Amino acid sequence: MAMNPFVLFSQTHILSLILTYGLIVLLTLYIKSLGDEKTQYARVSLGVLLITHAFLQIFYGYQFTWWESLPLHMCDFSKVAIGLYLLGYGPRFFHCAFFWGIIPASMALLTPALAYSFPDPEYVNFFYGHGLILLGVSTGYFVLNERPYFKDFIFVTGITILLTAIIYLINVLLGDGANFWYLLYKPSGDTIMNLFPDAPWHIFALVPTAIFAFFLTYLPLLIKDKIK
């Protein structure tokens, strides 16, 4: 079956965005409407789905270059972090997923680096996986009343800078085109990174942009706290 090439902001892409964000809102409201016991079941179920999705790609590694099956992409870190939080492993994991997940996952959905459109399995899996991240964060914030503070923004920024150095080294050691977090070269397709300098200089724009995105994510809470 021939697949249609992915076209940014085509009718299919826009409908996928509406469906994804619509389901996130509806499912968050549904989980919030449940009693305490059923909310706990939903929390654990969602956590299991996130962790499973992050590591399931290992078992489908034969479809890709071997290193692509490793769960080392930013979205994988986000899935694992929010999944662990929902399974009860503490608010630090929520803080990481809050900053790693909201804008990065949204930008990924808005400008996905995909070759083919629906019904290509990679397309469906891409929207499902990133939608799960946003649903997990939404559940933590709106249902479980978890939230970060400025000290948590500083903490996650520091962890991210440390992980950037580690992931860069892993990319170099793996070779064979490894490009986790897009640290060695820019992704193909129409993304915000097209505005950055050519690789390898793009990294000097990528890191500050990521930190600025973290701050934008926290800004509504900062304003809310100032108004009180």
GUVOTOR-280841 format. One record per residue (C-alpha): z, x, y; chain. Coordinates in Angstrom, 2 decimals. Layout:
<nodes>
<<Z; X; Y>; A>
...
</nodes>
This chain:
<nodes>
<<0.00; 0.00; 0.00>; A>
<<-1.09; 1.46; 3.33>; A>
<<1.69; 1.61; 5.92>; A>
<<1.18; 0.88; 9.60>; A>
<<1.94; 3.84; 11.86>; A>
<<5.05; 3.47; 14.00>; A>
<<4.31; 2.52; 17.62>; A>
<<7.10; 2.85; 20.16>; A>
<<8.12; -0.52; 21.64>; A>
<<5.53; -2.39; 19.64>; A>
<<6.27; -6.01; 18.75>; A>
<<7.70; -4.91; 15.40>; A>
<<9.94; -2.29; 17.03>; A>
<<11.25; -4.73; 19.66>; A>
<<11.93; -7.42; 17.05>; A>
<<13.75; -4.84; 14.92>; A>
<<15.96; -3.93; 17.89>; A>
<<16.75; -7.59; 18.63>; A>
<<17.55; -8.28; 14.97>; A>
<<19.72; -5.15; 14.62>; A>
<<21.81; -5.70; 17.74>; A>
<<21.96; -9.46; 17.14>; A>
<<23.39; -8.92; 13.66>; A>
<<25.91; -6.42; 15.03>; A>
<<27.20; -9.00; 17.52>; A>
<<27.28; -11.84; 14.98>; A>
<<28.97; -9.78; 12.26>; A>
<<31.56; -8.41; 14.70>; A>
<<32.40; -11.95; 15.81>; A>
<<32.56; -13.08; 12.19>; A>
<<34.91; -10.26; 11.16>; A>
<<37.06; -10.95; 14.23>; A>
<<37.36; -14.61; 13.20>; A>
<<38.80; -13.73; 9.79>; A>
<<42.49; -13.69; 8.99>; A>
<<44.38; -10.41; 8.65>; A>
<<43.91; -10.12; 4.89>; A>
<<40.18; -10.88; 4.94>; A>
<<39.71; -8.59; 7.94>; A>
<<41.23; -5.79; 5.87>; A>
<<38.77; -6.52; 3.05>; A>
<<35.87; -6.49; 5.52>; A>
<<37.13; -3.24; 7.04>; A>
<<37.30; -1.49; 3.68>; A>
<<33.95; -2.91; 2.54>; A>
<<32.23; -1.70; 5.71>; A>
<<33.87; 1.72; 5.36>; A>
<<32.59; 2.03; 1.79>; A>
<<29.07; 1.02; 2.88>; A>
<<29.07; 3.69; 5.60>; A>
<<30.34; 6.50; 3.38>; A>
<<27.96; 5.49; 0.59>; A>
<<24.96; 5.41; 2.90>; A>
<<25.78; 8.83; 4.34>; A>
<<25.84; 10.50; 0.91>; A>
<<23.36; 8.33; -1.01>; A>
<<20.44; 10.39; 0.31>; A>
<<21.64; 13.31; -1.85>; A>
<<20.48; 11.34; -4.90>; A>
<<17.03; 10.82; -3.39>; A>
<<16.52; 14.46; -2.48>; A>
<<13.43; 14.68; -4.65>; A>
<<11.55; 12.74; -1.97>; A>
<<12.11; 15.43; 0.66>; A>
<<12.40; 19.14; 1.17>; A>
<<15.67; 19.96; -0.63>; A>
<<17.71; 20.60; 2.52>; A>
<<16.78; 17.21; 3.99>; A>
<<19.01; 15.56; 1.39>; A>
<<22.10; 17.24; 2.86>; A>
<<24.24; 14.85; 4.98>; A>
<<24.32; 17.15; 8.01>; A>
<<22.47; 15.10; 10.60>; A>
<<24.44; 13.75; 13.56>; A>
<<24.08; 10.22; 12.20>; A>
<<25.65; 11.36; 8.91>; A>
<<28.66; 12.77; 10.78>; A>
<<28.96; 9.47; 12.66>; A>
<<28.78; 7.41; 9.46>; A>
<<31.38; 9.50; 7.70>; A>
<<33.72; 9.50; 10.71>; A>
<<33.69; 5.73; 11.28>; A>
<<33.72; 5.12; 7.52>; A>
<<36.87; 7.22; 7.10>; A>
<<38.51; 5.44; 10.03>; A>
<<37.79; 2.02; 8.54>; A>
<<39.25; 3.24; 5.25>; A>
<<42.48; 4.05; 7.08>; A>
<<42.22; 7.77; 7.82>; A>
<<43.39; 7.65; 11.43>; A>
<<42.13; 7.12; 14.98>; A>
<<40.71; 10.66; 15.40>; A>
<<37.82; 9.64; 13.18>; A>
<<37.21; 6.58; 15.36>; A>
<<37.19; 8.74; 18.49>; A>
<<34.53; 11.01; 16.98>; A>
<<32.39; 8.07; 15.86>; A>
<<32.81; 6.37; 19.24>; A>
<<31.25; 9.29; 21.10>; A>
<<28.87; 10.47; 18.37>; A>
<<27.73; 6.97; 17.51>; A>
<<27.23; 4.68; 20.48>; A>
<<24.62; 6.41; 22.66>; A>
<<23.14; 8.75; 20.00>; A>
<<22.62; 5.90; 17.50>; A>
<<21.28; 3.62; 20.24>; A>
<<18.87; 6.30; 21.45>; A>
<<17.75; 6.86; 17.87>; A>
<<16.99; 3.15; 17.51>; A>
<<15.21; 3.01; 20.87>; A>
<<13.09; 6.12; 20.25>; A>
<<13.03; 6.73; 16.49>; A>
<<11.16; 9.75; 15.15>; A>
<<9.40; 7.73; 12.44>; A>
<<5.90; 8.04; 11.06>; A>
<<5.49; 4.48; 9.78>; A>
<<6.60; 1.00; 10.81>; A>
<<7.99; -1.95; 8.83>; A>
<<7.95; -2.45; 5.84>; A>
<<8.08; 1.29; 5.16>; A>
<<11.37; 1.99; 3.29>; A>
<<12.25; 4.83; 5.66>; A>
<<11.88; 2.45; 8.61>; A>
<<14.16; -0.18; 7.02>; A>
<<16.71; 2.45; 5.98>; A>
<<16.69; 4.00; 9.46>; A>
<<17.55; 0.73; 11.22>; A>
<<20.06; -0.23; 8.53>; A>
<<21.89; 3.10; 8.70>; A>
<<22.09; 3.33; 12.48>; A>
<<22.99; -0.35; 12.71>; A>
<<25.89; 0.27; 10.32>; A>
<<27.23; 3.01; 12.63>; A>
<<27.22; 0.67; 15.63>; A>
<<28.74; -2.16; 13.59>; A>
<<31.52; 0.16; 12.42>; A>
<<32.33; 1.28; 15.97>; A>
<<32.11; -2.31; 17.21>; A>
<<34.54; -3.43; 14.51>; A>
<<36.99; -0.66; 15.39>; A>
<<36.89; -1.46; 19.10>; A>
<<36.62; -5.26; 19.23>; A>
<<38.39; -6.24; 16.00>; A>
<<40.94; -3.47; 15.37>; A>
<<41.58; -2.82; 19.10>; A>
<<41.05; 0.93; 18.79>; A>
<<39.88; 2.93; 21.82>; A>
<<39.67; 6.51; 23.07>; A>
<<41.29; 7.99; 26.18>; A>
<<40.18; 10.87; 28.38>; A>
<<42.04; 13.41; 26.23>; A>
<<40.02; 12.13; 23.27>; A>
<<36.78; 12.64; 25.20>; A>
<<37.84; 16.28; 25.76>; A>
<<38.80; 16.66; 22.10>; A>
<<35.50; 15.30; 20.76>; A>
<<33.53; 17.39; 23.25>; A>
<<35.28; 20.53; 22.02>; A>
<<34.72; 19.61; 18.36>; A>
<<31.05; 18.90; 19.08>; A>
<<30.48; 22.27; 20.75>; A>
<<32.13; 24.01; 17.78>; A>
<<30.03; 22.01; 15.31>; A>
<<26.88; 22.77; 17.31>; A>
<<27.41; 26.49; 16.72>; A>
<<28.10; 25.89; 13.01>; A>
<<25.09; 23.61; 12.51>; A>
<<22.83; 26.06; 14.37>; A>
<<23.93; 28.81; 11.99>; A>
<<23.37; 26.55; 8.98>; A>
<<19.83; 25.82; 10.21>; A>
<<19.10; 29.53; 10.51>; A>
<<20.56; 30.30; 7.08>; A>
<<18.70; 27.45; 5.36>; A>
<<15.37; 28.31; 6.96>; A>
<<12.39; 26.41; 5.52>; A>
<<12.19; 24.19; 8.61>; A>
<<15.85; 23.07; 8.63>; A>
<<16.51; 21.43; 11.98>; A>
<<19.79; 19.51; 11.82>; A>
<<20.82; 18.08; 15.21>; A>
<<17.35; 19.20; 16.45>; A>
<<18.85; 22.52; 17.47>; A>
<<15.91; 24.74; 16.49>; A>
<<13.05; 22.60; 17.74>; A>
<<12.41; 19.18; 19.22>; A>
<<11.65; 16.17; 17.01>; A>
<<8.16; 14.74; 16.79>; A>
<<7.42; 11.42; 18.47>; A>
<<8.35; 9.93; 21.83>; A>
<<12.01; 10.75; 22.47>; A>
<<14.08; 11.75; 25.48>; A>
<<13.85; 15.34; 24.26>; A>
<<10.20; 15.41; 25.34>; A>
<<11.61; 15.89; 28.85>; A>
<<13.45; 19.06; 27.79>; A>
<<12.02; 22.60; 27.96>; A>
<<10.14; 23.89; 24.93>; A>
<<12.16; 25.23; 22.01>; A>
<<14.32; 27.25; 21.78>; A>
<<15.23; 26.69; 25.45>; A>
<<15.63; 22.95; 24.86>; A>
<<19.10; 23.61; 23.47>; A>
<<20.34; 24.49; 26.97>; A>
<<19.41; 20.95; 28.04>; A>
<<20.41; 19.27; 24.76>; A>
<<24.09; 20.27; 24.78>; A>
<<24.85; 19.26; 28.42>; A>
<<22.92; 16.02; 27.90>; A>
<<25.02; 15.21; 24.84>; A>
<<28.26; 15.86; 26.76>; A>
<<27.00; 13.72; 29.64>; A>
<<26.18; 10.95; 27.13>; A>
<<29.75; 11.17; 25.82>; A>
<<31.06; 10.79; 29.36>; A>
<<28.79; 7.79; 30.01>; A>
<<30.16; 6.22; 26.83>; A>
<<33.71; 6.65; 28.13>; A>
<<32.93; 5.70; 31.75>; A>
<<33.41; 1.89; 31.35>; A>
<<36.88; 2.51; 29.90>; A>
<<37.68; 4.98; 32.68>; A>
<<36.70; 2.40; 35.30>; A>
<<38.67; -0.29; 33.48>; A>
<<41.80; 1.90; 33.47>; A>
<<41.40; 2.68; 37.19>; A>
<<41.12; -1.02; 38.08>; A>
<<44.38; -1.88; 36.29>; A>
</nodes>
